[in-house]
Amino acid sequence: QVQLVESGGGLVQAGGSLRLSCAASGRTGSMGWFRQAPGKEREFVASLRWSDASTRYADSVKGRFTISRDLAKNMGYLQMISLKPEDTAVYYCASAARSGPGPSRRQTDFDSWGQGTQVTVSS
C-alpha cells in the first residue's frame, strides 16, 4: 500500500559520494535498498527497521554506505561514499509493512518497490 519515489542517482567518479532519497506516502515497518547491475540478479544492499532505526548491510557496502530515515518527513536515505565502479547499478527502495527482530535482507519480505534510480560510477 506504500508508494515510494526514489531520487538522487547520477554519474560520479570512483571515490565520490551520492545520497539517494526515498519518499514514502504511507507508514512502513522497515525500508530496504536493493540494486541490480546489468546481467546480474537484484541484490540486497541495506535495510532499516523504522521504529528504532536498527540497520543491516551487505558485506560489500559495510563501512561505505549508511541507511537512515527522517521521521518528520517520512523519508529514507542511502548515503554512499567511497564509491567503486562495482557499485554501478539501478538502485531500488523497498518497504515492508512489518519488520521482524531485525531488518530483513530478503526481497520477498518487502511489499512495495520504487521505480529505481541509476547510479553510475566511472573509473
Secondary structure, DSSP 8 states (H G I E B T S, - for coil): ---EEEE--EEEETT--EEEEEEESS--SEEEEEEE-TTS--EEEEEEETTT--EEE-TTTTTTEEEEEETTTTEEEEEE-S--GGG-EEEEEEEES---SS----GGG--EE---EEEEEE-
